[in-house]
Amino acid sequence: MSTETPEELIEQGLAALGVAEFDDAIERFGSAAVEAPDNPRAWFYLGLCYLETRQADLAVEALNRAISADSDYADAHYLLGSAVGAVGRLDEASSSYRRALEIDPHHHKAEEFLIRTEALLASREHYRKGMRLIYADEREPNWMNLGVRELLHSVAIFNESPARDEFSRLAQEVLNSGRRTSESSGPSEEGPFWAAAVRSAQQAFERRHWPEAATHYHEALDLSSEHPFIHHALGLIYFALGDVDGGIRAWQRAFDQDPEYDFSASGHLEDQGGA
């Protein structure tokens, strides 16, 4: 048994923690926890060290012991949120941050991480809905549009969402289908230069000359940017060129301009006259 008191061991552990001597700190805090298993500080700092050394499972155990010793230990609930979040248990992380804020409404770190975690949860839910639509055994008639919209929501909330990995494949599926929808926006409303740029863009698009098509579509957008079919076409081009970020931005712009836009086909104008 150690000759130092639990409080002395905790102070020694804090000194080691202050200079990032984690192994020594873990030994000191662990000894303190053994000597005084009802001491919440010993378990809290032991959990902190485990979290700092990427031992999240051990951190969860230690922090739960800290909370068992003191259920109103706001910092322990906050840190437990980080620990369970590190192993992917986001719902539990959200609950832990909320509990920390119930105890201490001014716990700014818990508030910050609660906001982040709830954003991740929302992004994950949109991603899961999108994947269910896309990979369903029996797809809904409008599965492409519904799926794309869910994935766009997911990425808009959390840019690093795994939904990013799906867009290039979906864009290729649109291109392979060869399906086209006519757009109601008439060139006469925009003028002959806009119509000529769109016509040139669509001709290059049909030839799969992606950089040329993108250049002409941007010429049209410089004249009038409120055309979701152009942003959709640019998204298809960027995905084809391997520019996932550019493709996502373009499709998000199309979605922002028309939440009911048809992403399942590449749009074109039936009448481009006046050039």
DRENDO-1510 file (C-alpha; in Angstrom, 1 decimal, always signed):
<recs>
REC; n; res; u; v; w
REC; 1; MET; +0.0; +0.0; +0.0 .
REC; 2; SER; +1.3; +3.5; -0.8 .
REC; 3; THR; +2.7; +5.6; +2.0 .
REC; 4; GLU; +1.3; +8.8; +0.4 .
REC; 5; THR; -2.3; +9.9; +1.1 .
REC; 6; PRO; -4.8; +9.9; -1.8 .
REC; 7; GLU; -4.6; +13.7; -1.9 .
REC; 8; GLU; -0.8; +13.6; -2.1 .
REC; 9; LEU; -1.0; +11.1; -4.9 .
REC; 10; ILE; -3.4; +13.3; -6.8 .
REC; 11; GLU; -1.1; +16.4; -6.4 .
REC; 12; GLN; +1.8; +14.3; -7.7 .
REC; 13; GLY; -0.3; +13.1; -10.6 .
REC; 14; LEU; -1.3; +16.7; -11.4 .
REC; 15; ALA; +2.4; +17.7; -11.4 .
REC; 16; ALA; +3.2; +14.9; -13.8 .
REC; 17; LEU; +0.1; +15.8; -15.9 .
REC; 18; GLY; +1.3; +19.4; -16.1 .
REC; 19; VAL; +4.5; +18.3; -17.9 .
REC; 20; ALA; +2.7; +15.6; -20.0 .
REC; 21; GLU; +4.2; +12.7; -18.2 .
REC; 22; PHE; +1.1; +10.6; -18.7 .
REC; 23; ASP; +2.4; +7.2; -17.7 .
REC; 24; ASP; +3.5; +8.6; -14.3 .
REC; 25; ALA; +0.3; +10.6; -13.9 .
REC; 26; ILE; -1.8; +7.5; -14.6 .
REC; 27; GLU; +0.2; +5.5; -12.0 .
REC; 28; ARG; -0.4; +8.3; -9.4 .
REC; 29; PHE; -4.1; +8.8; -10.1 .
REC; 30; GLY; -4.6; +5.1; -10.3 .
REC; 31; SER; -3.0; +4.6; -6.9 .
REC; 32; ALA; -5.1; +7.3; -5.5 .
REC; 33; ALA; -8.3; +5.7; -6.9 .
REC; 34; VAL; -7.3; +2.4; -5.3 .
REC; 35; GLU; -6.6; +4.0; -2.0 .
REC; 36; ALA; -9.8; +6.1; -2.1 .
REC; 37; PRO; -12.3; +4.6; -4.5 .
REC; 38; ASP; -14.9; +7.2; -3.5 .
REC; 39; ASN; -12.7; +10.1; -4.4 .
REC; 40; PRO; -14.2; +11.6; -7.6 .
REC; 41; ARG; -11.1; +13.7; -8.4 .
REC; 42; ALA; -8.8; +10.6; -8.6 .
REC; 43; TRP; -11.1; +8.9; -11.1 .
REC; 44; PHE; -11.7; +12.2; -13.0 .
REC; 45; TYR; -8.0; +12.8; -13.6 .
REC; 46; LEU; -7.3; +9.2; -14.4 .
REC; 47; GLY; -10.1; +9.4; -17.0 .
REC; 48; LEU; -8.5; +12.6; -18.4 .
REC; 49; CYS; -5.1; +10.9; -18.7 .
REC; 50; TYR; -6.7; +7.9; -20.5 .
REC; 51; LEU; -8.5; +10.2; -22.9 .
REC; 52; GLU; -5.2; +12.2; -23.6 .
REC; 53; THR; -3.5; +8.9; -24.4 .
REC; 54; ARG; -6.2; +7.7; -26.7 .
REC; 55; GLN; -7.5; +5.0; -24.3 .
REC; 56; ALA; -11.1; +6.0; -24.6 .
REC; 57; ASP; -12.6; +2.8; -23.3 .
REC; 58; LEU; -10.6; +3.1; -20.1 .
REC; 59; ALA; -11.5; +6.8; -19.9 .
REC; 60; VAL; -15.2; +5.9; -20.0 .
REC; 61; GLU; -14.8; +3.4; -17.1 .
REC; 62; ALA; -12.8; +5.9; -15.0 .
REC; 63; LEU; -15.2; +8.8; -15.6 .
REC; 64; ASN; -18.2; +6.7; -14.8 .
REC; 65; ARG; -16.5; +5.9; -11.5 .
REC; 66; ALA; -16.0; +9.6; -10.9 .
REC; 67; ILE; -19.7; +10.2; -11.5 .
REC; 68; SER; -20.7; +7.4; -9.3 .
REC; 69; ALA; -18.7; +9.0; -6.5 .
REC; 70; ASP; -20.2; +12.5; -7.3 .
REC; 71; SER; -23.2; +12.6; -9.5 .
REC; 72; ASP; -23.1; +16.4; -9.7 .
REC; 73; TYR; -19.5; +16.6; -11.0 .
REC; 74; ALA; -20.1; +18.7; -14.1 .
REC; 75; ASP; -16.6; +18.4; -15.5 .
REC; 76; ALA; -16.8; +14.6; -15.2 .
REC; 77; HIS; -20.0; +14.5; -17.2 .
REC; 78; TYR; -18.5; +16.8; -19.8 .
REC; 79; LEU; -15.3; +14.7; -20.1 .
REC; 80; LEU; -17.4; +11.5; -20.3 .
REC; 81; GLY; -19.2; +13.0; -23.3 .
REC; 82; SER; -15.8; +13.4; -25.0 .
REC; 83; ALA; -14.9; +9.8; -24.1 .
REC; 84; VAL; -18.0; +8.2; -25.3 .
REC; 85; GLY; -18.0; +10.4; -28.4 .
REC; 86; ALA; -14.5; +9.2; -29.2 .
REC; 87; VAL; -15.8; +5.7; -29.5 .
REC; 88; GLY; -18.7; +6.7; -31.7 .
REC; 89; ARG; -21.5; +6.7; -29.1 .
REC; 90; LEU; -22.8; +10.2; -30.0 .
REC; 91; ASP; -26.2; +9.8; -28.4 .
REC; 92; GLU; -24.6; +9.1; -25.1 .
REC; 93; ALA; -22.2; +12.0; -25.6 .
REC; 94; SER; -25.1; +14.4; -26.2 .
REC; 95; SER; -26.7; +13.2; -23.0 .
REC; 96; SER; -23.5; +13.7; -21.0 .
REC; 97; TYR; -23.0; +17.2; -22.3 .
REC; 98; ARG; -26.6; +18.0; -21.5 .
REC; 99; ARG; -26.2; +16.7; -17.9 .
REC; 100; ALA; -23.0; +18.8; -17.5 .
REC; 101; LEU; -25.1; +21.9; -18.5 .
REC; 102; GLU; -27.9; +21.0; -16.2 .
REC; 103; ILE; -25.4; +21.0; -13.3 .
REC; 104; ASP; -23.5; +24.1; -14.6 .
REC; 105; PRO; -25.4; +26.2; -17.1 .
REC; 106; HIS; -22.2; +28.2; -17.7 .
REC; 107; HIS; -20.1; +25.2; -18.7 .
REC; 108; HIS; -19.1; +26.7; -22.0 .
REC; 109; LYS; -17.1; +23.7; -23.2 .
REC; 110; ALA; -20.0; +21.4; -22.6 .
REC; 111; GLU; -22.3; +23.8; -24.5 .
REC; 112; GLU; -19.8; +24.0; -27.4 .
REC; 113; PHE; -19.4; +20.2; -27.7 .
REC; 114; LEU; -23.2; +19.7; -27.3 .
REC; 115; ILE; -23.8; +21.9; -30.4 .
REC; 116; ARG; -21.1; +20.0; -32.3 .
REC; 117; THR; -22.4; +16.6; -31.3 .
REC; 118; GLU; -26.0; +17.4; -32.1 .
REC; 119; ALA; -24.9; +18.6; -35.6 .
REC; 120; LEU; -23.0; +15.3; -36.1 .
REC; 121; LEU; -26.2; +13.4; -35.0 .
REC; 122; ALA; -28.3; +15.4; -37.5 .
REC; 123; SER; -25.8; +14.9; -40.3 .
REC; 124; ARG; -25.6; +11.2; -39.5 .
REC; 125; GLU; -29.4; +10.8; -39.6 .
REC; 126; HIS; -29.6; +12.5; -43.1 .
REC; 127; TYR; -26.7; +10.3; -44.3 .
REC; 128; ARG; -28.5; +7.1; -43.1 .
REC; 129; LYS; -31.8; +8.2; -44.7 .
REC; 130; GLY; -30.0; +8.9; -47.9 .
REC; 131; MET; -28.2; +5.5; -47.9 .
REC; 132; ARG; -31.4; +3.7; -47.2 .
REC; 133; LEU; -33.0; +5.3; -50.2 .
REC; 134; ILE; -30.1; +4.7; -52.5 .
REC; 135; TYR; -29.4; +1.1; -51.5 .
REC; 136; ALA; -33.0; -0.1; -50.8 .
REC; 137; ASP; -33.9; -3.5; -52.2 .
REC; 138; GLU; -37.0; -1.9; -53.6 .
REC; 139; ARG; -36.2; +1.7; -54.5 .
REC; 140; GLU; -38.9; +4.4; -54.3 .
REC; 141; PRO; -39.8; +5.9; -57.7 .
REC; 142; ASN; -38.1; +9.2; -56.7 .
REC; 143; TRP; -35.1; +7.5; -54.9 .
REC; 144; MET; -32.4; +9.5; -56.7 .
REC; 145; ASN; -33.8; +12.9; -55.8 .
REC; 146; LEU; -34.7; +12.0; -52.3 .
REC; 147; GLY; -31.4; +10.4; -51.7 .
REC; 148; VAL; -29.4; +13.3; -53.1 .
REC; 149; ARG; -31.3; +15.8; -51.0 .
REC; 150; GLU; -30.6; +13.8; -47.8 .
REC; 151; LEU; -26.9; +13.5; -48.6 .
REC; 152; LEU; -26.7; +17.2; -49.4 .
REC; 153; HIS; -28.3; +18.0; -46.0 .
REC; 154; SER; -25.7; +15.7; -44.3 .
REC; 155; VAL; -22.7; +17.4; -45.9 .
REC; 156; ALA; -24.2; +20.9; -45.3 .
REC; 157; ILE; -24.3; +20.1; -41.6 .
REC; 158; PHE; -21.0; +18.3; -41.4 .
REC; 159; ASN; -18.6; +18.8; -44.3 .
REC; 160; GLU; -16.7; +15.6; -43.6 .
REC; 161; SER; -19.8; +13.4; -43.7 .
REC; 162; PRO; -19.3; +10.0; -45.4 .
REC; 163; ALA; -22.1; +11.2; -47.7 .
REC; 164; ARG; -19.3; +12.8; -49.7 .
REC; 165; ASP; -18.2; +9.4; -51.0 .
REC; 166; GLU; -21.6; +8.8; -52.7 .
REC; 167; PHE; -21.9; +11.8; -55.0 .
REC; 168; SER; -19.5; +10.9; -57.7 .
REC; 169; ARG; -21.1; +7.5; -58.2 .
REC; 170; LEU; -24.6; +9.0; -58.3 .
REC; 171; ALA; -23.4; +11.6; -60.8 .
REC; 172; GLN; -22.0; +8.9; -63.0 .
REC; 173; GLU; -25.3; +7.1; -62.8 .
REC; 174; VAL; -27.1; +10.2; -64.0 .
REC; 175; LEU; -24.6; +10.6; -66.9 .
REC; 176; ASN; -24.9; +6.9; -67.8 .
REC; 177; SER; -28.7; +7.1; -67.9 .
REC; 178; GLY; -28.7; +9.7; -70.7 .
REC; 179; ARG; -32.0; +11.0; -69.4 .
REC; 180; ARG; -32.7; +14.7; -70.0 .
REC; 181; THR; -35.4; +16.9; -68.7 .
REC; 182; SER; -36.5; +20.2; -70.4 .
REC; 183; GLU; -36.2; +23.3; -68.4 .
REC; 184; SER; -39.0; +25.9; -68.4 .
REC; 185; SER; -36.6; +28.9; -68.1 .
REC; 186; GLY; -36.7; +30.5; -71.5 .
REC; 187; PRO; -33.7; +32.1; -73.1 .
REC; 188; SER; -35.7; +35.1; -74.3 .
REC; 189; GLU; -35.9; +36.2; -70.6 .
REC; 190; GLU; -32.1; +36.3; -70.3 .
REC; 191; GLY; -31.0; +37.6; -73.7 .
REC; 192; PRO; -29.1; +36.2; -76.7 .
REC; 193; PHE; -25.6; +36.2; -75.0 .
REC; 194; TRP; -26.9; +34.0; -72.1 .
REC; 195; ALA; -28.7; +31.7; -74.6 .
REC; 196; ALA; -25.5; +31.4; -76.7 .
REC; 197; ALA; -23.4; +30.5; -73.7 .
REC; 198; VAL; -25.9; +27.9; -72.6 .
REC; 199; ARG; -26.1; +26.4; -76.0 .
REC; 200; SER; -22.3; +26.2; -76.3 .
REC; 201; ALA; -22.1; +24.7; -72.8 .
REC; 202; GLN; -24.7; +22.0; -73.6 .
REC; 203; GLN; -23.0; +21.1; -76.9 .
REC; 204; ALA; -19.7; +20.7; -75.1 .
REC; 205; PHE; -21.5; +18.7; -72.4 .
REC; 206; GLU; -23.0; +16.3; -74.9 .
REC; 207; ARG; -19.4; +15.7; -76.3 .
REC; 208; ARG; -18.2; +15.2; -72.7 .
REC; 209; HIS; -15.7; +18.1; -73.1 .
REC; 210; TRP; -16.0; +19.0; -69.5 .
REC; 211; PRO; -13.6; +22.0; -69.1 .
REC; 212; GLU; -15.1; +23.7; -72.2 .
REC; 213; ALA; -18.7; +23.0; -70.9 .
REC; 214; ALA; -17.8; +24.4; -67.5 .
REC; 215; THR; -16.3; +27.6; -69.0 .
REC; 216; HIS; -19.5; +28.3; -71.0 .
REC; 217; TYR; -21.8; +27.5; -68.1 .
REC; 218; HIS; -19.9; +30.0; -66.0 .
REC; 219; GLU; -20.2; +32.6; -68.8 .
REC; 220; ALA; -24.0; +32.0; -68.5 .
REC; 221; LEU; -23.9; +32.3; -64.7 .
REC; 222; ASP; -22.1; +35.6; -65.0 .
REC; 223; LEU; -25.1; +36.9; -66.9 .
REC; 224; SER; -27.7; +35.3; -64.7 .
REC; 225; SER; -26.9; +33.0; -61.7 .
REC; 226; GLU; -30.5; +31.9; -60.8 .
REC; 227; HIS; -30.7; +28.7; -62.9 .
REC; 228; PRO; -30.5; +25.5; -60.9 .
REC; 229; PHE; -30.1; +23.4; -64.0 .
REC; 230; ILE; -26.8; +25.1; -64.7 .
REC; 231; HIS; -25.5; +24.4; -61.2 .
REC; 232; HIS; -26.7; +20.8; -61.5 .
REC; 233; ALA; -24.8; +20.4; -64.8 .
REC; 234; LEU; -21.7; +22.0; -63.3 .
REC; 235; GLY; -22.0; +19.5; -60.4 .
REC; 236; LEU; -22.0; +16.6; -62.9 .
REC; 237; ILE; -19.0; +18.1; -64.6 .
REC; 238; TYR; -17.0; +18.6; -61.4 .
REC; 239; PHE; -17.8; +15.1; -60.2 .
REC; 240; ALA; -16.7; +13.7; -63.6 .
REC; 241; LEU; -13.4; +15.7; -63.3 .
REC; 242; GLY; -12.8; +14.3; -59.7 .
REC; 243; ASP; -13.5; +17.7; -58.0 .
REC; 244; VAL; -15.9; +16.4; -55.3 .
REC; 245; ASP; -15.9; +19.7; -53.4 .
REC; 246; GLY; -16.8; +21.7; -56.5 .
REC; 247; GLY; -19.5; +19.2; -57.4 .
REC; 248; ILE; -21.1; +19.3; -53.9 .
REC; 249; ARG; -21.0; +23.1; -53.9 .
REC; 250; ALA; -22.7; +23.2; -57.3 .
REC; 251; TRP; -25.4; +20.7; -56.3 .
REC; 252; GLN; -26.0; +22.5; -53.0 .
REC; 253; ARG; -26.5; +25.7; -55.0 .
REC; 254; ALA; -29.0; +24.0; -57.3 .
REC; 255; PHE; -30.8; +22.6; -54.2 .
REC; 256; ASP; -30.9; +26.0; -52.5 .
REC; 257; GLN; -32.4; +27.6; -55.6 .
REC; 258; ASP; -35.0; +24.8; -56.1 .
REC; 259; PRO; -35.5; +22.4; -53.2 .
REC; 260; GLU; -37.6; +20.2; -55.6 .
REC; 261; TYR; -35.0; +20.2; -58.4 .
REC; 262; ASP; -34.8; +16.9; -60.4 .
REC; 263; PHE; -31.2; +15.6; -59.9 .
REC; 264; SER; -31.9; +12.4; -61.7 .
REC; 265; ALA; -31.4; +13.8; -65.2 .
REC; 266; SER; -29.2; +16.5; -66.9 .
REC; 267; GLY; -31.4; +19.4; -67.8 .
REC; 268; HIS; -31.4; +21.3; -71.1 .
REC; 269; LEU; -33.4; +24.0; -72.8 .
REC; 270; GLU; -35.8; +23.0; -75.6 .
REC; 271; ASP; -35.5; +26.4; -77.2 .
REC; 272; GLN; -32.3; +28.3; -77.0 .
REC; 273; GLY; -33.2; +30.8; -79.8 .
REC; 274; GLY; -32.1; +34.4; -80.1 .
REC; 275; ALA; -28.3; +33.8; -80.1 .
</recs>
